[in-house]
Amino acid sequence: MTGISLLLPITLTTMAIVLLTPVIPNLMAEFSDVPNHEYWVPMILTFPSLCVALLCPFAGMLGDYFGRRRLLLFSFFLYAVVGVAPIFLTDLSHILISRIGVGIAEAMIYVLSTTMIGDYYKGASRDKWLAAQTAFASMSALLFFNLGGIMGEAGWRTPFWAYTSALVMFLLVWKFTWEPSGEVYPDDEAEHAPHNLSWEGFPWATMAMIVAITVYGSVFFYTVQIQAPSGLAELGLTSPAERGFLTSIASIGVPLGTFFYSRIGPKWPVGRLLLVEFGLLAIGFMLMAKSGSVAGFLAGCFVNQVGAGLLLPTLLVWSMSVLKFEFRGRGTGFWQSAFAFGQFLSPVVVTFAAQRTGGLLGAFTVLSIGALGGVVIALIASRLGGSGGSGMNGNSVALNKVPSHG
């Protein structure tokens, strides 16, 4: 239950972007009189990601200073309060401010829950829980697409009530975790991490390349999850529930791609993996742009999402494989920030392309060409990158301790 209680909070970071995608067309109509609303309304989804991109490293520092569990519990309350605020707000600028609050809470939840998994587990056990966290986030997206669509039938404000689920996370973490302490676990390698501020031996060049590829790939990763409901609306679907359901079906490609990675990732070099992944992204975008039918559009979404599901663990495991424990937390913070920054950029890039190509479907053609640029990236990675394996083998179990709340 300790592990599960730290897996569930990752769904809150998924909820911040996926839950509201079925009602984005409704929000566009609601705020159509706001200047540049075609840029500002999608920011409701992605302002939290910008905060994550900027604040992940600071969230880790705050957790070390104030206590990770204590700050994580506070984050759940903040997330719930600012998450439901748009239900009662009528001004778009006020809603966007509340979404910044969601992003601050999300950054702390994202970093602290992952860090606590690292505190409680070692070696292969740690890798297992971290991998499960990634898979759990992908699977939860399927739920939130449908939940957002169903709740959106009652109006665009209704899905925001789902943010109160953070209070359930609060109860689970309060019940099944305790404040990590190196003094309690003198043999745990995590003991020295909060006190080690040295950058000696940090693989700056390799991490810079991985971070750049991560930003680039993340733009494509989130495009379907953000834009598919709007694409379906352009093809004539008016029901938020139907748009959410069909998007969730296509998004099954993400966990399927993650499963494929578990079979081939440890065996293939990074360059070959990236070549396949960017190729699938490009094919999917082209099908979405040129099919002209709902069925063809969804087929393109599915192909695209298989590539996205392969891409995420490839980049994460690649970054972990070059990081020693002494600076793994900081390196992971850089990677998380890069991935979130690409998520923030995604709707900006799509909107920019759509305005110059006559609509969203034209933008998908541009993205297909952009994804083909990943072929060049794959060739560079094949020369400079490492293997696809994590390089973090070992056998250990969770450190046992009875949770204390006093």
C-alpha positions as CSV (number, residue, x, y, z in Angstrom):
1,M,0.0,0.0,0.0
2,T,3.0,2.3,0.5
3,G,3.9,1.9,-3.1
4,I,0.3,2.1,-4.4
5,S,-0.2,5.3,-2.4
6,L,2.7,6.9,-4.2
7,L,1.6,5.6,-7.6
8,L,-1.8,7.2,-7.4
9,P,-0.6,10.8,-7.2
10,I,0.9,10.6,-10.7
11,T,-2.7,10.4,-12.0
12,L,-3.2,14.0,-10.8
13,T,-0.5,15.2,-13.2
14,T,-2.3,13.3,-16.0
15,M,-5.7,14.7,-14.9
16,A,-4.4,18.3,-15.2
17,I,-4.2,18.0,-19.0
18,V,-6.4,15.1,-20.1
19,L,-9.6,15.6,-18.1
20,L,-10.4,18.9,-19.8
21,T,-9.6,18.0,-23.4
22,P,-13.2,16.9,-24.3
23,V,-14.6,20.3,-23.3
24,I,-11.9,22.5,-24.9
25,P,-14.3,23.2,-27.9
26,N,-16.9,24.3,-25.4
27,L,-14.4,26.5,-23.6
28,M,-13.4,28.0,-27.0
29,A,-17.1,28.9,-27.6
30,E,-17.5,30.2,-24.1
31,F,-14.6,32.7,-24.4
32,S,-14.8,33.4,-28.1
33,D,-15.1,37.1,-27.4
34,V,-11.7,37.2,-25.6
35,P,-8.9,38.6,-27.9
36,N,-6.6,35.8,-29.0
37,H,-8.7,33.2,-27.2
38,E,-7.5,30.5,-29.6
39,Y,-4.1,30.8,-27.9
40,W,-5.3,31.5,-24.3
41,V,-8.0,28.8,-24.0
42,P,-5.6,25.9,-24.6
43,M,-3.3,27.4,-22.0
44,I,-5.9,26.2,-19.5
45,L,-4.5,22.7,-20.2
46,T,-0.9,23.6,-20.4
47,F,-0.2,26.4,-17.9
48,P,0.3,23.6,-15.2
49,S,2.9,22.0,-17.5
50,L,4.8,25.2,-17.8
51,C,4.9,25.5,-14.0
52,V,6.1,21.9,-13.8
53,A,8.8,22.7,-16.4
54,L,10.0,25.6,-14.4
55,L,9.5,24.4,-10.8
56,C,10.5,20.7,-10.7
57,P,14.1,21.4,-9.5
58,F,12.9,23.8,-6.8
59,A,10.2,21.4,-5.7
60,G,12.9,18.8,-4.9
61,M,14.9,21.4,-2.9
62,L,11.8,22.4,-0.9
63,G,11.1,18.8,-0.2
64,D,14.6,18.3,1.2
65,Y,14.3,21.4,3.4
66,F,10.8,21.1,4.7
67,G,10.3,17.3,4.6
68,R,9.1,15.4,1.6
69,R,6.0,13.8,3.1
70,R,4.9,17.0,4.9
71,L,5.1,19.1,1.7
72,L,3.4,16.4,-0.4
73,L,0.5,16.4,1.9
74,F,0.2,20.2,1.7
75,S,0.4,19.9,-2.1
76,F,-2.7,17.7,-2.2
77,F,-4.8,20.4,-0.4
78,L,-3.5,23.1,-2.7
79,Y,-4.3,21.0,-5.8
80,A,-7.8,20.4,-4.6
81,V,-8.6,24.1,-3.8
82,V,-7.2,25.7,-6.9
83,G,-8.3,22.8,-9.1
84,V,-12.0,23.4,-8.4
85,A,-11.7,27.2,-8.5
86,P,-12.8,27.5,-12.2
87,I,-16.2,26.2,-11.2
88,F,-16.8,29.6,-9.5
89,L,-14.8,31.8,-11.8
90,T,-16.2,33.7,-14.9
91,D,-13.1,35.6,-16.1
92,L,-10.7,33.7,-18.3
93,S,-7.7,35.5,-16.8
94,H,-8.8,34.4,-13.3
95,I,-9.2,30.8,-14.5
96,L,-5.7,30.9,-16.0
97,I,-4.3,32.2,-12.6
98,S,-6.0,29.2,-10.9
99,R,-4.3,26.9,-13.4
100,I,-0.9,28.3,-12.3
101,G,-1.8,27.3,-8.8
102,V,-2.6,23.8,-10.1
103,G,0.8,23.7,-11.8
104,I,2.6,24.7,-8.6
105,A,0.9,21.9,-6.7
106,E,1.5,19.5,-9.6
107,A,5.2,20.1,-9.7
108,M,5.5,19.3,-6.0
109,I,3.3,16.2,-6.3
110,Y,5.2,15.0,-9.4
111,V,8.7,15.3,-7.9
112,L,8.0,14.4,-4.3
113,S,6.0,11.3,-4.9
114,T,8.7,10.0,-7.3
115,T,11.4,11.0,-4.8
116,M,9.7,9.1,-2.0
117,I,9.6,6.0,-4.1
118,G,13.4,6.4,-4.4
119,D,13.6,6.8,-0.6
120,Y,11.6,3.7,0.3
121,Y,12.9,1.3,-2.4
122,K,16.3,0.3,-3.9
123,G,17.7,-1.4,-7.0
124,A,15.3,-3.5,-9.1
125,S,12.5,-2.8,-6.7
126,R,12.9,0.9,-7.2
127,D,13.0,0.5,-11.0
128,K,9.8,-1.6,-10.9
129,W,7.8,1.0,-9.0
130,L,9.2,3.9,-11.2
131,A,8.2,2.0,-14.3
132,A,4.8,1.2,-12.8
133,Q,4.4,4.9,-12.2
134,T,4.9,5.7,-15.9
135,A,2.5,2.9,-17.0
136,F,-0.1,4.0,-14.4
137,A,0.0,7.6,-15.7
138,S,-0.7,6.3,-19.3
139,M,-3.5,4.0,-18.2
140,S,-5.2,6.7,-16.1
141,A,-5.4,8.9,-19.2
142,L,-7.9,6.4,-20.7
143,L,-10.2,7.0,-17.6
144,F,-9.9,10.7,-17.7
145,F,-10.7,11.1,-21.4
146,N,-14.1,9.3,-20.7
147,L,-14.7,10.9,-17.3
148,G,-14.1,14.4,-18.7
149,G,-16.4,13.7,-21.7
150,I,-19.2,12.3,-19.5
151,M,-18.9,15.1,-16.9
152,G,-18.6,17.7,-19.8
153,E,-22.2,16.8,-20.9
154,A,-23.4,18.7,-17.9
155,G,-21.3,21.8,-18.9
156,W,-17.7,22.7,-19.2
157,R,-17.4,23.6,-15.4
158,T,-18.4,20.1,-14.2
159,P,-15.2,18.2,-14.9
160,F,-13.3,20.5,-12.5
161,W,-15.0,18.8,-9.6
162,A,-12.8,15.8,-10.2
163,Y,-9.9,17.7,-8.7
164,T,-11.3,17.0,-5.2
165,S,-9.9,13.5,-5.7
166,A,-6.6,14.9,-4.4
167,L,-8.1,14.7,-1.0
168,V,-8.3,10.9,-1.4
169,M,-4.6,10.9,-2.2
170,F,-4.0,12.9,0.9
171,L,-5.6,10.3,3.1
172,L,-3.7,7.4,1.4
173,V,-0.3,9.1,1.8
174,W,-1.0,10.1,5.3
175,K,-2.0,6.6,6.2
176,F,0.6,4.5,4.4
177,T,3.8,6.6,4.3
178,W,6.2,8.2,6.8
179,E,8.7,11.0,6.6
180,P,11.9,9.5,5.0
181,S,14.9,9.7,7.3
182,G,18.4,8.7,6.5
183,E,19.2,8.1,10.2
184,V,16.6,5.3,10.3
185,Y,18.1,3.6,7.2
186,P,21.9,4.0,7.6
187,D,22.6,1.5,4.8
188,D,20.2,3.1,2.3
189,E,22.0,5.0,-0.5
190,A,19.3,7.7,-0.3
191,E,20.8,8.9,3.0
192,H,23.5,11.0,1.4
193,A,21.4,12.4,-1.5
194,P,19.9,15.4,0.3
195,H,23.4,16.6,1.4
196,N,25.3,16.1,-1.9
197,L,25.4,19.3,-3.9
198,S,28.4,18.4,-6.0
199,W,28.2,18.4,-9.8
200,E,31.5,16.6,-10.3
201,G,31.1,13.9,-12.9
202,F,27.7,15.1,-14.1
203,P,27.3,14.1,-17.8
204,W,26.4,17.6,-19.0
205,A,26.8,17.0,-22.8
206,T,24.8,13.7,-22.8
207,M,22.1,15.1,-20.6
208,A,21.8,18.3,-22.7
209,M,21.3,16.1,-25.8
210,I,18.7,13.9,-24.0
211,V,16.9,17.0,-22.6
212,A,16.8,18.6,-26.1
213,I,15.3,15.4,-27.7
214,T,12.9,15.2,-24.8
215,V,11.5,18.7,-25.4
216,Y,11.2,18.0,-29.1
217,G,9.5,14.6,-28.6
218,S,7.2,15.9,-25.9
219,V,5.6,18.4,-28.3
220,F,4.5,15.4,-30.4
221,F,3.7,13.2,-27.5
222,Y,0.9,15.4,-26.2
223,T,-0.5,16.6,-29.4
224,V,-3.1,13.8,-29.8
225,Q,-4.1,14.0,-26.2
226,I,-4.7,17.8,-26.4
227,Q,-5.9,18.2,-30.0
228,A,-7.8,15.0,-30.9
229,P,-11.2,16.1,-29.5
230,S,-10.9,19.4,-31.4
231,G,-9.9,17.4,-34.6
232,L,-13.0,15.2,-34.1
233,A,-15.1,18.4,-33.7
234,E,-13.8,19.6,-37.1
235,L,-14.9,16.3,-38.5
236,G,-18.5,16.9,-37.2
237,L,-18.7,15.3,-33.8
238,T,-20.5,17.6,-31.4
239,S,-20.8,15.5,-28.2
240,P,-18.0,16.0,-25.6
241,A,-18.7,12.5,-24.3
242,E,-18.3,11.0,-27.7
243,R,-15.1,12.9,-28.4
244,G,-13.7,11.9,-25.1
245,F,-14.6,8.2,-25.6
246,L,-13.1,8.0,-29.1
247,T,-10.0,9.8,-28.0
248,S,-9.6,7.3,-25.1
249,I,-9.9,4.4,-27.5
250,A,-7.2,5.8,-29.8
251,S,-5.0,6.5,-26.7
252,I,-4.9,2.8,-25.9
253,G,-1.9,3.0,-28.3
254,V,0.2,4.6,-25.4
255,P,0.1,1.7,-23.0
256,L,0.4,-0.6,-25.9
257,G,3.6,1.2,-27.0
258,T,4.9,1.0,-23.5
259,F,4.3,-2.7,-23.5
260,F,6.2,-3.0,-26.8
261,Y,9.0,-1.1,-25.2
262,S,9.2,-3.6,-22.3
263,R,9.8,-6.4,-25.0
264,I,12.3,-4.6,-27.2
265,G,13.7,-1.7,-25.3
266,P,16.4,-3.5,-23.3
267,K,17.6,-5.2,-26.6
268,W,17.6,-2.3,-29.1
269,P,20.0,0.7,-29.1
270,V,18.5,4.1,-28.5
271,G,19.1,5.3,-32.1
272,R,17.0,2.4,-33.6
273,L,14.2,2.9,-31.0
274,L,14.0,6.7,-31.8
275,L,14.0,5.9,-35.5
276,V,10.9,3.7,-35.2
277,E,9.2,6.0,-32.7
278,F,9.5,9.2,-34.7
279,G,8.5,7.2,-37.8
280,L,5.3,6.1,-36.2
281,L,4.5,9.6,-35.0
282,A,5.0,11.0,-38.5
283,I,2.8,8.3,-40.1
284,G,0.1,8.9,-37.5
285,F,0.0,12.6,-38.0
286,M,-0.2,12.2,-41.8
287,L,-3.2,9.8,-41.5
288,M,-4.9,12.3,-39.1
289,A,-4.4,15.1,-41.6
290,K,-5.4,13.3,-44.9
291,S,-8.0,10.7,-44.0
292,G,-11.0,13.0,-44.1
293,S,-13.1,10.6,-42.0
294,V,-13.5,9.9,-38.3
295,A,-12.4,6.3,-38.7
296,G,-9.2,7.3,-40.6
297,F,-8.5,10.1,-38.1
298,L,-8.7,7.7,-35.2
299,A,-6.5,5.1,-36.9
300,G,-3.9,7.9,-37.3
301,C,-4.3,8.8,-33.6
302,F,-3.8,5.2,-32.7
303,V,-0.6,4.7,-34.7
304,N,0.7,8.0,-33.4
305,Q,0.0,7.0,-29.8
306,V,1.9,3.7,-30.2
307,G,4.9,5.7,-31.2
308,A,4.4,8.0,-28.2
309,G,4.0,5.1,-25.8
310,L,7.4,3.8,-27.1
311,L,9.0,7.2,-26.9
312,L,8.4,8.1,-23.2
313,P,10.1,5.1,-21.6
314,T,12.9,5.3,-24.1
315,L,13.8,8.8,-23.1
316,L,13.3,8.2,-19.4
317,V,15.4,5.0,-19.2
318,W,18.1,6.6,-21.4
319,S,18.4,9.5,-19.0
320,M,18.5,7.3,-16.0
321,S,21.2,5.1,-17.6
322,V,23.7,8.0,-17.6
323,L,23.0,9.3,-14.1
324,K,24.9,8.2,-11.0
325,F,22.9,8.1,-7.8
326,E,24.8,11.1,-6.4
327,F,23.1,13.4,-8.9
328,R,20.2,11.3,-10.2
329,G,17.6,13.4,-8.5
330,R,18.8,16.6,-10.1
331,G,19.2,14.9,-13.4
332,T,15.7,13.5,-13.2
333,G,14.4,17.0,-12.3
334,F,16.0,18.3,-15.5
335,W,14.3,15.5,-17.5
336,Q,10.9,16.1,-15.9
337,S,11.2,19.8,-16.6
338,A,12.1,19.2,-20.2
339,F,9.2,16.8,-20.8
340,A,6.7,19.2,-19.2
341,F,8.1,22.2,-21.2
342,G,7.4,20.3,-24.4
343,Q,3.9,19.6,-23.2
344,F,3.4,23.4,-22.7
345,L,4.8,24.1,-26.1
346,S,2.6,21.6,-27.9
347,P,-0.6,23.7,-28.3
348,V,1.4,26.8,-29.1
349,V,3.1,25.0,-32.0
350,V,-0.2,23.4,-33.2
351,T,-2.1,26.7,-33.1
352,F,0.8,28.5,-34.9
353,A,0.8,25.9,-37.6
354,A,-3.1,25.8,-37.8
355,Q,-3.3,29.5,-38.4
356,R,-0.9,29.2,-41.4
357,T,-2.3,26.1,-42.9
358,G,-6.1,26.7,-42.8
359,G,-7.0,24.7,-39.7
360,L,-6.1,21.9,-37.3
361,L,-6.0,19.2,-39.9
362,G,-3.4,21.2,-41.9
363,A,-1.4,21.6,-38.8
364,F,-1.1,17.8,-38.5
365,T,0.6,17.7,-41.9
366,V,3.2,20.2,-40.6
367,L,3.7,18.0,-37.5
368,S,4.1,15.0,-39.6
369,I,7.0,16.7,-41.4
370,G,8.4,17.8,-38.1
371,A,8.3,14.3,-36.7
372,L,10.3,13.1,-39.8
373,G,13.0,15.4,-38.4
374,G,13.3,12.8,-35.7
375,V,15.1,10.6,-38.3
376,V,18.0,13.0,-38.1
377,I,17.8,13.0,-34.3
378,A,17.8,9.1,-34.3
379,L,21.0,9.1,-36.5
380,I,22.7,11.5,-34.1
381,A,21.6,9.5,-31.1
382,S,22.9,6.3,-32.7
383,R,26.3,7.8,-32.7
384,L,26.3,9.5,-29.3
385,G,23.7,7.6,-27.3
386,G,23.9,4.5,-25.2
387,S,21.9,1.3,-25.2
388,G,18.2,1.2,-24.4
389,G,18.7,-0.6,-21.2
390,S,18.4,1.1,-17.8
391,G,21.6,-0.1,-16.4
392,M,20.1,-0.1,-13.0
393,N,19.9,-3.8,-12.1
394,G,19.8,-5.1,-8.5
395,N,17.7,-6.9,-6.0
396,S,16.1,-5.3,-3.0
397,V,12.8,-4.8,-1.4
398,A,11.1,-2.0,0.4
399,L,12.6,-0.9,3.7
400,N,10.2,-1.9,6.4
401,K,9.0,0.5,9.0
402,V,5.7,1.1,10.7
403,P,4.3,4.4,9.6
404,S,4.3,7.0,12.3
405,H,2.0,10.0,12.3
406,G,3.0,11.5,15.6
